Amino acid sequence: MLHNRQIPGEVQKEVYERDMGKCRICGSSDNLHFDHILPFSKGGSSKVASNIQLLCARHNLKKGAKFI
């Protein structure tokens, strides 16, 4: 089975509600990205909300494929 980087809609909804529509680092609600906590490139799953978080564009791009 091919592992898909795309985050399913139900996972996106769960993460958005859990994170209250805000960046988990700075609390911004602008330009949000769904971010893999354990990067997809390092084996992180797109299928579970526990590995996805909301980050603003600035913090997501700053993180890249690193762990924070």
Secondary structure, 3 states (H helix, E strand, C coil): CCCCCCCCHHHHHHHHHHCCCCCCCCCCCCCEEEEECCCHHHCCCCCCHHHEEEEEHHHHHHHCCCCC
